[in-house]
Amino acid sequence: MTYWQAVPTAYTDRLEELAQTLTACRDAFHETANEFHWEPVAGSGAATAAAALTSPDPAIQKPTSETGHRLIAEAINIFLFNSAAHLGSWAALLRAAEVIASPPLLLRAVIENCAHVMWVVGDDATEDPENRLARAYLEELKSAEEAKMNAGRLRGKSNPTHQRTLAAWKKVKADIAAHFPDSTPEELSKFKLRGQQLPRLEDSVMAMYELTERFGGTIGATVASGMYGLLSNLTHPTLYTVREMRVWTKDERTGHFVANVTVTIESVENDVRAALAAFYNALNYVTSYFGWPETALRKLEAKIEAVIPDFFIAALEDD
């Protein structure tokens, strides 16, 4: 029999403090979005993309969604929004002392979304904006294909929902062909476009940590792969993950052995740190790409440092 071991009262204050850092991330996203409305500042990478990639795109007839540089902004917006929303949900769990099963799921979701933000933006501010647009279109194509496939499975291929998602998928492919006339169906079937390849989830996470390691991060691709594998095991049905949290003791009253599932406050904080680092780096990256003032970033830094004073120290020492 497995029982949940309640979090000691002494730790509830610390859980509240950690929850505040996660909420601060969510607030920083909304403050940034509401202030700048995803418009680039002159001289930024996004401004270069806006000049090169007209929105609406004149090559596309009857656009049904964002095109040109606005398509890039849309992808970044959605992935960063997802990350912020998951962090807000995690904060609620910490305040309720629910620290056993759900946080790793949210951590994985945050890391995946942040990794896709950074993949779309890319690691070269001077690269051809067409490459960035190609990456955004690959995200759109994958999303449209998933919507079409699951609508057909859930409702049947004759259902209006499937017909709508099928039409949307075809429109994305048509838009890609209009803007990138050299693209081929064979390429797109493998999610390749203009030399860009949509990465698998694990590969995108490894690439994100490879990038942040170059700028002082302490996690490289190998460790990132192991971390992602563990988070996947904690997300999907896997036996060892719970077994390693169990501590067997004998109930003196009944004589039965019981398993207390124990999560340390240190492990909770380590998970929060990982989420904060992924989100902070992604928001920092996006802020730089659009050329926005770093007001929201500075406020977020101050909040994180107030709760976790050594959070930025390692990166500064590496620099």
N, C-alpha and C positions, 0 to 999 in steps of 0.2 A: 504494500500500500504506500502511496506517495502523498505526502502532505506538504502544503505550502507553509514555509516558515516566515512569519510576519517580519517586516523590517523594524528594527528597534526604534523606539521613539526618538532616541538621540540622533538618528540619521535623517529624520523628516525635515529638519531645517536645511540640511545640506541638499536634499533632494529638491527643495523649493528653490534654493539658489541656482542649482543646475538647470532647473526648469526655466528660470528667468533668462538664462543665457540663450536657451533655445527659442524662447518667445522673442528675445531681442533680435535674433536672426530673421524671424518671420516679419517683425516690424521693420527691420532695415530694408527688406525686399520691398514691402509695400510703400515705405517712405520714398525709396528711390523711384519706383514705378510711377507713383502719383506726382512726384516733382518733375520728372524729366520726360515722362510719356514716351519713352523709347526713341527719343529724337537725338541724333548724334550732334556732338559739338564740333565746330570747325577744326580741322586738323587731325581729327581722330581717325582710327581705322574704319569706324562705322561711317564717318563722313566721306571717306574715300570710296567705300562701297556704295554709298548713296549716289555719289557722282557718277560712278561707273555702271550702276545697276538701277535703272529708272524703275520707279514704282508709281503706277502700274506699268508692267512690262509691255512695251508696244508689240513685242513678238507674240504675245498670247491673246487670242481672241476670247472675248467674254470671260474674263477672269472671275472665278467663283470664290477665291480666297486671296490672301496676300501674295504678291509677286515681287520680284526684284529684291532690293535690299530690305524691304519690309518682311519678306519671307524669312530672311535670316533672323531678324529681330523677333519674329513670332515664335520661331523654334526656341530661341534662347529664353524668351519670356516664359513659355510653357514649362520648360524643364526647370527653370529657377523657381517658378511658382510652385511646382510640385514639391521641390525640396523644402521650400519655406513652409508649405502646408503640413508636410510630414513632421517637421520640427515642432510646429505648433501642437500637433497631436501627441507627440512624444512628451512635450511639456505637461500636458494634461495627465498622461500616464504616470509621470514622476510625482506629480502632486497627489495622485491617488495611491502612490507606493506600489504601482504595478510594474515590477522591474524584472520579471522572469522571462516571459516568452515573447512579448510583442516588441520591445525595444530593438532587438537585432533585426527584425523585419524592417523597421523604419530606418535603421542605420543603413541597411543595404539599399533601400529605395533612395535615400538621400544621396549616397555615394554614386549610385547609378545615374541619377538625374544630373548631378554636378559633373560627372564624367562626360555626359553627352553635351552639356553646356560648353565645356572646354574643347570637346572635339569639333563642334560646329564652329566655334570662334577660331580655332587653330592656334599654332604656336609661333607663327611668323606674321608680325604686324604688316610686313611689306609684301605679303603674297598677293597674287592676283585675286581680286574679290570674286571672280568667277569660280574659283576653287571652293570658297566659302559657300557660295550659292549652291554649288553642286552638293556639298555636304548637307545643307539644309533640305535640298530636294530629296536626297536619299532618306532622310528622316521622315519627310512627308510621304514618300512612297512606301516605306515600311509601315508607317502608321495606317495608311489607307488600305494596304494589303491585309493587315491584321483585322481591321474593322470589317472588311468584306468577308474574310474567311470566317470570323466568329459569328457574324450575322447570319451567314448561310448555315452554319452548324446549329445555331440556336433556333432559328425561325424557318429554315428551309429556303431554298433558292428562289422560290416563287414569291416569297414574302416581300412587301414593299420596302422593308428596312434593308433587306439584302440587295434589292434592286437599286436603292439609293446609294448604298456603300459601293456597289459594283460600278455605278456611274461615276462616283467620286474617284475611285481608283483609276478608272480609265482616263478621267480628266487630268489627274496628276501625271500620268504617263504621257498624255498628249501635250501638256504644258512643258514637260521636260524635253520632249521632241522638238517643240517649237523654239525653245530657247537654246537647246543644245542639239542642233540638227545632226551632228556627228555621232550622237549616242545611238546605241543599238539595243534591240530587245534582249539579245543575249547578255549584254553587259548588265542591263537593268535587272534581269532575272537573278543575277548574282549580287545585286545592290552595289554595282560599280558605276561610276560616272566621272568622266574627265580626270581619270587617274586616282579618284577618291574611292575608298572602300568602306562601306558601313561596317564598323567593328562589332564583333560579338560583345555581349555585356561584360564578360570578364576582361576581354581585350581593351575595352574602353576604360575600364577602371585601372588596369595596369598602365595604360598610356597616360592617364591623368597623374598617377603617382610618379611615373618617370619624369613628367614635366615639372611637377612641384619639387621633386628631388633636385633638379637642376637649379632651382631657386632657393635652396636651403632646407627643403623638406627632409625628414628623417626616414621616410618610408620609400623603399625602392620597389621595382616591379615584382621581384620575387616575393618579398614580404606582402605586398599588396595582393598577389595571387593567393597566398595562404590565408590572408584575412578575408578575402572575398569568398574563398572556399568554405571557411568556417561560418561566415554569415549565411551562405547558401544552405549549409547543413542545419543551421539554426532556424532557417525559414521552412525547409522541406522536412518531411518525416525522416528523422535520423535518430537512432537510439543512443549513440554515445554522448550526444550533447547534453541530454538530461541526466544520464548516468553519472557524468562527471560533476554534476551539481548536487548529487545526493549524498547525504551523510546518514548512515544507518545508526540508530540508537535503539536501546531496549526500553520499552514502556514498562516501568516497574509495576504499574497498577494492573496491567493486563498480561504482562509477560510476553507480549508480541513485539517483534522488531518493526520499527517504522522508519521510513526514509524521509528525512527533512531536506527539502530542496533549498539550498543556500546560495544567495547571490551577495557578494561583498560590495560595499560602497565603493571600493577602489575599482572594481570591474565596471560598475555603473558609470563612474566618472571617466574611465578610459574610453568607454563607448561614446559618451557625450563629447569628449575631446576630439575623437575621430570625426564625428558629425560636424562639429564646429569648424574643424580645419577644412573639411571638404567644402562646406558652404562658404566660409570666409574666402577661401581661395577662388571659388567660382564667382562670387559677387565682386571680388577685387578685379578679377580678370575681365568681367563684363563692364565694370565701371571704367576700367582703362580703355577697353575697346571703344566705348561710346564717348570717352573723353569727359565724363561727368565729374563735377567736384566730388571730393571724397568725404563729404560731411557725414553721410550715413555710415560709411565705413569707420570713421573715427569714433562715432558714438558706439558702434558695435564693439570696436576694440576696447573702449573704456569699460563697457559692461562686462566683457569677457575677462579682462584683467582684474576687475574688481572681485570677481568670483574665483578665477583661476589665475593667480598672480604670475605664475611661471609659464603661461600658455605660449607667449611669443618669445620667451627668452632663448630657447634652443635655436630658433631660426636666426635670431640676431647674433648669437655666438657663431653660428656657421658662416654668416656673412663676414 
